[in-house]
């Protein structure tokens, strides 16, 4: 046995010279794999100038230094790539999207709480946007709710004073206050719009801010987060 079973850490062999090289590589792998943070996932070619310790999830159809390592983890150490085979159930964090990830034995699935043998997942996600409020009676956050999302709610926080109305509402077409009403317009005001019954949206849907007690003047920013679930398809 030359490597450990779970993390593939190299083991010192009997009478081995330069033992510190093997030990240091094991520590470096452990540093990367004990708390997995991916620089990117689904990447098919090695970046030109990776930082030492950078960890990537290799995508399908990988080329170059990663050829033949689809689905593996690629760790850049000491000027070269160390390839690690992940095991089903490993979890980590994807830094470029700010989402948790889980490995189902083939792919890294984002935001997944549970998945089937062929990658069908029950995925929870939150999408955040800083919206500059436009002038008028309403201000539209275009396509803020993605297609095929079941939305639990929308939260928000005013990050700079919104000029014009005394309060605002957060909603969608046909329901102006579905996700909140009477929301303050001064910096620091917040909203937690939770629906009693999560609602499915089948196409990309705009979130609409409606001014109450006046029109928006075209100043101010509100940070909105849409919290939703997705059902992903099994692989063929």
Helices and strands as residue ranges (DSSP letters): H 19-33, E 36-38, E 40-43, E 55-58, G 64-66, E 73-77, E 80-84, E 91-94, E 99-103, E 108-110, E 112-115, E 121-132, E 138-145, E 149-160, E 167-171, E 190-201, E 205-212, E 221-231
